[in-house]
Amino acid sequence: MSKFLFLVACAWAGPKIVSTSPQVTELLFQLGKGGDVIATSDFSDFPAAAKKIPRIGMPFAYGVETIARFQPQWVLTEPNAAPPMIEKGLEALQVRHLSIPIRTVAAVYSQSERILSEIYAEKNRPLRIALPRAQSEFTFLAFSWLDPPILFGHTSFLSDLLAKVGGKNALPKDWKNPYPKISLEWLIKQKVSRIYFIAYADQTMDKAFSMADFWWPVGKPKIIGLPELFSRASFTPLEHAQELLP
């Protein structure tokens, strides 16, 4: 078990919670509250125990009526994965709810403390995880998807984590989309020292090298494939942050 985790509950001893986001579900388990989750959204597969929890449907597509059938005491939503008007629907049903935005490293800690305080009236705080630091600053582009190219923007968790270890995202700072889709014309003009990509099953290192050869036939940057855990905002990427600096 990771050193920063609290003990994981094995039964619903606490409040009954519906988590509408895979990231929030993972965070609840890491806080030792996974046993209180009575339902969650599709793709809530981490940790393995989360796969056994009943589902309310796809992120962005679940309905208030489905949530209500579980009779939760609390509903936790995430702005990046919530349908429009969901909070107003929960208010109409008089269901207590919290919006849990976790786009930064700091938010993982602050939102964890908020959950513990507001739902459990606990003053426990997750232990801070020391992050490594690159010897010198580096510029990067981080790909959520290679083809078509979709990047991790400045307002994404991975971009913030890379900045904490010494990286500088080459995307313009005024691009607020957390996952911008970019043109090949823009991409081939960029000069960066590192390229990161999430190594899903169909996004291999060979594919990344092949595409980088096309984008940058001269002066190809260092290419680093990251495990899928870096696509999620939780404590797990913080524990594995050394993998960002091979």
TORBA-384756 format. One record per residue (C-alpha): x, z, y. Coordinates in pm, whole numbers, plus 50000, padded with zeros to 5 digits. Layout:
BEGIN
XZY...
END
This chain:
BEGIN
500005000050000501274991850346502795020550535500425017750831497175018650636494805047450601493395055450256490815029750152487375043650078485975034649737482315041849806479875039350096480515074350222480325064150586478025042750800476715010350653478444981650833477834944350839480984926050948480294890551062483934879451074486624875850804489224890251042487104920651128486404926450758490124925950680490774949750969488144974150842489844975050502493194981250668491675010550856490445025250529486805016650602486334987650362484025008350144481535010150431481104972250455477814963050288477864926050385480184901150549480514864250630481784836150411485604832550394486054870450396488574869150113491204894350224491934918150072490794908349723488174935849723486394918550012485464889549782482974912149603480974920349917477594902649962477554874050214475424867350521476494830750552479024809850738480684822051058478864806951358475834799951137474484833251012471184846551147469914879951269467194879751003469794878150724471724906950876468544927650912467804925050539470854946750470469564974150703472984981350857473735010551083476384989951263477114952851303480574941451407480894906751556483854886351678483424863251980485424835351811483084834851510479644844051642476584821851688475124819452039472754847552141473604868851836474104900252042470734896352214469144892451872470764924451750469634942552063466074930952001466254946251653467754977951802470794975451575473974991551703476754966151734480244960951865481974928851969485564929651839487794903552007491244902351843493264874151994496414894152070498754918751903497674945552148494014939152061494634946251692495614981451791493094986752071490134973351874491144993851570491165025051784487805015051931486245011251586487565044851474486435061751794482995046451851481775043651493483585072351324484385095851614487945097151484491075100651696493365085851431495545057251551497245031151331501015034651328502825009751551504764983551356508184975151501508514937751552511794918551517513194899551813515024866251823518554867351961517564842252228514294827552355513024796452176510314771052254507734762651992504574744651894502474760751623500134738851421496884751651283496434716651137498864687551113496604657351091494874654751329497214677651524495514710051623497684737251775497564774651824496974778352197498154805752431494964825452372495414826551993496784855851796499684836551639500884823751976500874859152114502754872051809505384844751844505784853952210506354890152109509294879951887510904858252156509044825152151507614804352435504634782252360505264747052494501584741352566500594742352936499514777653027496304765353187495064752652849492674780652755491364766752426492784788552146492964758351912493434726652121493374692551956496154671852110497014635152137500004618851971501034605552312501364640852445503024653852130505894629152109506924637352466507544673952386511014688252332510864721052143513284740051925510834750951655507724737851487505524762051295502664751951069500334770250832501214759550478497774754950330497584738649986497344703750138499824710450419503204710150246506694711450386507194675050280504164664850483505384684450784508854668350766507324633750729505104638251034507934653651238510124623551155507404601451300506824622851608510494629551683512784604151511515674618051719516244654751788513794668151531513074705551583513464732351317510374732151095509014764850958506124767150714504134799450734501894814950468498164815050534498224851750634499564841050975496314822851047494484856351063494554883651327495224916751153498044940851076499274918750791501114892851007502804921151196504234934550872505554899750787506794890851134510394886951015509264854750845508804839851192512564842151247514234826550941
END
